[in-house]
Amino acid sequence: MTRQAWTAVGGAVAVMVAVVVIIVLAAVPLPDFPPVAPGQFDASLAYVTESNCIRVADLADAEVRELHCVSDRDWIDNVVWTESGIEVGVEGFQSTITVLDPDTGDVIETRNRDGAYPGDWLNQEQNLWVDVPSDGTVVIRDETNQVLVTLEGPELYGVDAVVGASDGQMVALVDSSERLAVFDRNVGQPYLVDTDARPYPPPSWQP
């Protein structure tokens, strides 16, 4: 067989290998998150969507409500659920903090930001850790290094945000497929809340 023939065969084999790799990777599913059922959890949280809106998930009723949206010229970079309402930090044409009524979405107050963060943003429980090995396995651990949940996904799968509730039990995560899920630390099975969630700013639990 000539050198040109061997080169052609080698090229064909390389293409076949690449196709097989793509098929194998595509065949690896995302982790399965069953939908949240009414009455399964008694908690609520606020989060930001890719369309630059604030949504509230009432887990007790398994309902999601769109509360408030901002202009495409602006960017929501913080959201904190406080006793006085849901505080939203916005950067863009103006730098403001807007306080929303969590039930109606009405604007309670808008003030200039002056470099401040909404509510108690810096003190939200962030002491959870995400290990992402190269094989697509994601491990979420608590502050004691205890494994809370292990997720198996495609090679490039990851969890980009994880926030614990103040009750010490509930955890919210946003994965690389923009899915928002929640789980109880004692159970370790995430349940799907929404398929349109931004990891930053991370979700905020109702106090």
C-alpha positions as CSV (number, residue, x, y, z in Angstrom):
1,M,0.0,0.0,0.0
2,T,1.4,3.4,-0.9
3,R,2.2,6.2,1.6
4,Q,-0.8,8.2,0.2
5,A,-3.1,5.2,0.8
6,W,-1.9,4.8,4.4
7,T,-2.4,8.5,4.9
8,A,-5.9,8.2,3.7
9,V,-6.7,5.2,5.9
10,G,-5.2,7.0,8.9
11,G,-7.3,10.1,8.2
12,A,-10.4,8.0,8.0
13,V,-9.7,6.2,11.2
14,A,-9.0,9.5,13.0
15,V,-12.4,10.8,11.8
16,M,-14.1,7.6,12.9
17,V,-12.5,7.9,16.4
18,A,-13.6,11.6,16.7
19,V,-17.1,10.7,15.7
20,V,-17.2,7.9,18.3
21,V,-15.9,10.2,21.0
22,I,-18.6,12.8,20.2
23,I,-21.3,10.2,20.2
24,V,-20.1,8.8,23.6
25,L,-20.0,12.3,25.1
26,A,-23.4,13.2,23.7
27,A,-24.8,10.0,25.2
28,V,-23.8,10.9,28.7
29,P,-27.0,12.5,30.2
30,L,-27.2,15.3,32.6
31,P,-27.9,14.3,36.2
32,D,-31.5,13.5,36.8
33,F,-33.4,16.1,38.8
34,P,-37.0,15.1,39.5
35,P,-39.3,18.1,39.6
36,V,-40.2,19.6,43.0
37,A,-43.6,18.4,44.3
38,P,-46.1,20.5,46.3
39,G,-45.5,20.0,50.0
40,Q,-42.1,18.5,49.6
41,F,-40.2,21.5,51.0
42,D,-41.3,24.4,53.1
43,A,-39.1,27.2,51.9
44,S,-38.8,29.9,49.2
45,L,-35.9,31.5,47.4
46,A,-35.2,34.3,44.9
47,Y,-32.9,34.0,41.9
48,V,-32.0,35.7,38.6
49,T,-32.8,34.4,35.1
50,E,-30.8,34.7,31.9
51,S,-33.4,37.2,30.7
52,N,-32.3,39.6,33.6
53,C,-35.4,39.0,35.7
54,I,-36.0,38.2,39.4
55,R,-38.1,35.0,40.0
56,V,-39.4,33.6,43.3
57,A,-39.8,29.9,43.8
58,D,-42.4,29.0,46.5
59,L,-41.3,25.4,47.1
60,A,-44.2,24.6,49.4
61,D,-46.6,25.1,46.4
62,A,-44.0,24.1,43.8
63,E,-44.7,27.4,42.0
64,V,-42.4,29.8,40.3
65,R,-43.3,33.5,39.9
66,E,-41.6,36.2,37.8
67,L,-41.4,39.1,40.1
68,H,-39.4,41.9,38.4
69,C,-37.3,42.5,35.3
70,V,-34.7,45.2,34.5
71,S,-33.6,46.9,31.3
72,D,-31.2,45.1,28.9
73,R,-28.9,48.1,29.5
74,D,-28.5,47.1,33.2
75,W,-27.1,44.1,35.0
76,I,-28.4,42.4,38.2
77,D,-25.3,41.6,40.2
78,N,-26.7,40.9,43.7
79,V,-30.0,39.6,45.1
80,V,-30.7,39.2,48.8
81,W,-33.9,38.2,50.5
82,T,-34.1,40.3,53.7
83,E,-36.8,40.9,56.3
84,S,-37.8,44.1,54.5
85,G,-38.1,42.6,51.1
86,I,-35.9,41.3,48.2
87,E,-33.0,43.6,47.7
88,V,-31.7,43.8,44.2
89,G,-28.3,45.4,43.3
90,V,-28.3,46.8,39.7
91,E,-25.3,48.1,37.8
92,G,-25.6,49.9,34.4
93,F,-27.0,53.2,33.4
94,Q,-27.5,53.8,37.1
95,S,-26.1,52.0,40.1
96,T,-29.0,51.3,42.4
97,I,-30.5,49.0,45.1
98,T,-34.2,48.2,44.6
99,V,-36.3,46.6,47.3
100,L,-39.1,44.5,46.0
101,D,-42.2,43.2,47.7
102,P,-41.7,39.4,47.5
103,D,-45.5,38.7,47.1
104,T,-46.4,41.3,44.5
105,G,-43.1,42.5,42.9
106,D,-44.0,46.1,43.7
107,V,-41.0,48.4,44.2
108,I,-40.9,49.4,47.9
109,E,-37.8,51.5,47.6
110,T,-35.0,52.5,45.1
111,R,-31.9,54.1,46.3
112,N,-28.4,55.0,45.0
113,R,-26.0,52.3,45.6
114,D,-22.9,54.3,46.6
115,G,-20.7,51.2,46.6
116,A,-23.0,49.3,49.0
117,Y,-24.2,45.7,48.7
118,P,-27.8,44.7,49.1
119,G,-28.9,43.5,52.6
120,D,-26.5,41.0,54.2
121,W,-25.1,39.7,50.9
122,L,-21.6,39.2,52.1
123,N,-22.8,37.1,55.1
124,Q,-25.0,34.7,53.1
125,E,-24.1,31.1,53.8
126,Q,-21.4,30.3,51.2
127,N,-19.4,27.7,53.2
128,L,-20.2,24.9,50.7
129,W,-17.6,23.6,48.3
130,V,-17.8,22.1,44.8
131,D,-15.2,19.6,43.5
132,V,-15.3,19.2,39.7
133,P,-12.9,16.5,38.5
134,S,-12.3,16.3,34.7
135,D,-14.6,13.3,34.2
136,G,-17.8,15.3,34.8
137,T,-18.3,14.1,38.4
138,V,-19.4,16.9,40.7
139,V,-19.1,16.6,44.5
140,I,-20.7,19.1,46.8
141,R,-19.2,19.2,50.3
142,D,-20.0,21.1,53.5
143,E,-17.7,23.1,55.8
144,T,-16.5,19.9,57.5
145,N,-15.7,18.3,54.1
146,Q,-18.6,15.9,54.4
147,V,-20.0,14.9,51.0
148,L,-23.6,16.2,50.6
149,V,-24.3,15.0,47.0
150,T,-22.4,13.5,44.1
151,L,-23.6,14.2,40.5
152,E,-22.6,12.3,37.4
153,G,-22.7,14.2,34.1
154,P,-21.0,14.8,30.8
155,E,-17.3,15.7,30.8
156,L,-17.9,19.4,30.8
157,Y,-20.7,19.4,33.3
158,G,-20.4,21.5,36.4
159,V,-22.2,23.3,39.3
160,D,-21.5,27.0,39.1
161,A,-23.4,28.2,42.3
162,V,-24.3,26.6,45.6
163,V,-25.9,28.3,48.5
164,G,-27.2,26.9,51.9
165,A,-30.2,28.2,53.7
166,S,-30.0,29.6,57.2
167,D,-31.9,26.6,58.6
168,G,-28.8,24.5,57.9
169,Q,-30.7,21.9,55.9
170,M,-31.7,23.2,52.5
171,V,-29.2,23.8,49.7
172,A,-29.7,25.4,46.3
173,L,-27.5,24.9,43.3
174,V,-27.3,26.2,39.7
175,D,-25.6,23.9,37.2
176,S,-23.8,24.6,33.9
177,S,-27.1,23.9,32.1
178,E,-28.8,26.8,33.9
179,R,-30.9,24.5,36.0
180,L,-31.9,25.5,39.5
181,A,-32.3,22.6,41.9
182,V,-32.7,22.3,45.7
183,F,-32.0,19.4,48.1
184,D,-32.1,18.6,51.8
185,R,-28.7,17.9,53.2
186,N,-30.0,14.7,54.9
187,V,-31.4,13.3,51.7
188,G,-28.9,14.4,49.0
189,Q,-31.3,14.2,46.0
190,P,-31.6,17.5,44.1
191,Y,-35.0,18.4,42.8
192,L,-35.6,20.6,39.8
193,V,-37.0,24.1,40.3
194,D,-36.3,26.0,37.1
195,T,-34.4,25.5,33.8
196,D,-33.6,29.2,33.4
197,A,-31.3,30.4,36.2
198,R,-28.1,32.4,36.3
199,P,-25.4,31.2,38.7
200,Y,-24.3,34.8,39.4
201,P,-25.6,36.3,41.5
202,P,-26.4,33.1,43.4
203,P,-29.9,32.4,44.6
204,S,-31.0,33.8,48.0
205,W,-33.2,32.0,50.5
206,Q,-36.1,33.6,52.3
207,P,-34.9,34.3,55.9
